[in-house]
Amino acid sequence: MADTNEEITLTAEEAASLRQGYRYCPRCRSEMVDRLAYGRLRRVCSDPECRFVQFIDPKVGAAVLALSDDNRVLLVKRNADPARGSWCLPGGFMEVGETPKMTAIRECQEESGYTVEITGLVDVYYYENYRGSGVLIMYKGRVVDGAAQAGDDAEAVAFFSPDELPENIAFQSNLATLAAWREGRI
């Protein structure tokens, strides 16, 4: 595919179908079938010589509970689905060559304009949705530099005290993390 600035989008149905497995083997082009392999029903190449087995792995993401020096939390307002128009902690999917911490730092910078220093691990969350399954690694961090600049898939950036959190917060992992922070457990 040529380099382009055009946004590539998939419908929810297209994304879900891609997570269901290959229709044809990427090695030999034979049809893929569902068969018991390694103790589970998996997509397997129908050619007995090829022996390709597809493992549909969860996506891995990272996010950060980024706090200011006066203990306010950094949230971004999403301008993309899922949860368009809702607030969340900055985060996103890992890319090849990144550690989870690098992902949390990069995503925070891209979405909010702020640089964070990771100070600890909050929790690891598992989820399933129309795109498949995933693992989110939630970090705690402190804002060390930058200025509010909504970017990537965020339309707004703001800091909130524990008593002034917005009502429309996206994602169970974010709700659980923010509840623990408000209760002083983080």
C-alpha positions in Angstrom: 0.0 0.0 0.0 1.3 3.4 -0.9 2.0 6.0 1.8 -1.1 8.2 2.2 -2.6 10.7 4.5 -6.1 9.4 3.8 -7.8 7.9 6.8 -8.4 4.2 6.5 -11.5 3.1 8.3 -13.4 -0.1 8.7 -17.0 -0.6 9.8 -17.6 -2.5 13.0 -18.6 -5.5 10.9 -15.5 -5.4 8.8 -13.2 -5.2 11.9 -15.0 -8.1 13.6 -14.7 -10.3 10.5 -11.0 -9.7 10.3 -10.6 -10.9 13.9 -12.6 -14.1 13.1 -9.7 -15.6 11.0 -8.4 -16.0 7.5 -10.7 -17.4 4.8 -7.6 -18.6 2.8 -4.2 -19.6 4.0 -1.6 -16.8 3.9 1.1 -19.4 3.1 -0.4 -21.6 0.4 -3.8 -20.0 -0.5 -5.8 -23.2 0.4 -9.1 -22.7 2.1 -8.9 -22.4 5.9 -11.2 -24.6 8.0 -12.2 -24.8 11.7 -10.4 -27.8 13.3 -9.2 -28.8 16.7 -5.6 -27.8 17.1 -3.5 -27.3 20.3 -6.6 -28.1 22.4 -8.9 -25.5 20.8 -11.0 -25.0 17.8 -8.8 -22.9 15.5 -8.6 -21.8 11.8 -6.3 -24.3 10.1 -5.1 -24.7 6.5 -7.1 -27.4 4.7 -3.9 -28.6 2.9 -2.3 -31.3 5.1 1.2 -30.5 3.7 1.0 -26.8 4.7 0.0 -27.3 8.4 -0.6 -23.5 9.0 -2.6 -22.7 12.1 -3.9 -19.2 12.8 -3.7 -18.0 16.4 -6.1 -15.1 16.9 -4.3 -13.2 19.7 -5.7 -10.4 21.7 -4.7 -6.8 21.0 -2.5 -5.2 23.6 -2.9 -1.6 24.7 -1.6 0.7 27.4 -3.1 3.7 29.1 -2.0 6.1 31.9 -3.7 7.6 34.9 -1.7 10.9 34.4 -1.8 13.2 37.4 -0.7 16.8 37.8 1.3 18.1 40.7 -2.0 19.2 42.4 -3.5 15.7 42.0 -5.8 16.3 39.1 -6.3 13.6 36.5 -5.7 14.2 32.7 -8.6 13.1 30.5 -9.1 13.3 26.8 -12.5 13.5 25.0 -12.7 11.0 22.2 -13.5 12.1 18.7 -13.6 8.5 17.3 -15.5 5.3 17.9 -15.7 3.5 20.1 -17.1 5.9 22.7 -17.0 9.0 20.5 -17.8 12.1 22.7 -16.9 10.4 26.0 -13.9 11.1 28.2 -11.1 8.6 28.9 -7.6 8.2 30.1 -5.0 8.7 27.4 -4.1 5.3 25.8 -4.0 3.1 22.8 -2.6 0.1 21.1 1.0 -1.0 21.2 3.0 -0.9 18.0 5.8 -3.2 16.9 9.0 -2.4 18.7 7.3 -0.7 21.7 7.1 -1.7 25.3 3.8 -1.1 27.1 5.3 1.8 29.0 6.5 3.4 25.7 3.0 3.0 24.3 1.4 4.8 27.3 3.9 7.6 27.1 3.5 8.0 23.3 -0.3 7.8 23.4 -0.5 10.4 26.1 1.7 12.8 24.1 -0.2 12.2 20.9 -3.7 12.6 22.4 -3.1 15.4 25.0 0.1 17.2 24.2 1.5 16.3 27.6 4.6 14.2 28.5 4.3 11.8 31.4 6.7 9.9 33.5 5.4 6.4 34.4 5.5 5.9 38.2 3.8 2.6 38.6 1.5 -0.1 37.4 -2.2 0.2 38.3 -3.7 -3.0 36.9 -4.1 -5.2 33.8 -7.5 -5.4 32.3 -9.0 -7.9 29.8 -11.9 -7.0 27.5 -13.9 -8.3 24.6 -15.8 -6.2 22.1 -16.9 -6.2 18.4 -13.2 -6.0 17.4 -12.2 -9.0 19.3 -10.4 -9.4 22.6 -7.7 -7.3 24.2 -5.5 -6.6 27.2 -5.1 -3.1 28.5 -2.1 -2.3 30.8 -2.9 0.7 33.0 -0.1 2.7 34.4 0.1 5.6 36.9 2.1 8.6 35.8 2.8 12.2 36.5 2.7 15.0 34.0 6.2 16.4 33.6 5.9 18.7 30.5 3.8 19.9 27.7 0.7 21.9 27.1 -2.9 20.9 26.3 -3.2 20.1 22.6 -5.9 17.6 21.6 -4.6 15.3 18.9 -4.8 11.9 17.3 -8.3 10.6 18.3 -9.0 13.3 20.9 -11.1 16.4 20.5 -10.5 18.0 23.9 -8.0 17.7 26.8 -8.7 18.7 30.5 -7.6 18.1 34.0 -10.2 17.1 36.6 -10.1 16.8 40.4 -11.7 13.7 42.0 -14.9 15.7 42.8 -15.4 17.1 39.3 -15.0 14.1 37.0 -17.3 14.2 33.9 -20.3 11.8 33.9 -19.6 10.4 30.4 -16.5 8.3 31.0 -15.7 5.5 28.6 -14.5 2.0 29.2 -14.8 -0.3 32.2 -11.0 -0.1 32.8 -11.1 3.7 33.0 -14.1 3.6 35.3 -12.4 1.1 37.7 -9.1 3.0 37.7 -10.8 6.4 38.3 -12.9 4.9 41.1 -9.8 3.5 42.8 -8.0 6.9 42.4 -11.0 8.8 43.9 -11.1 6.4 46.8 -7.4 7.0 47.5 -6.4 3.4 46.6 -4.0 4.6 43.8 
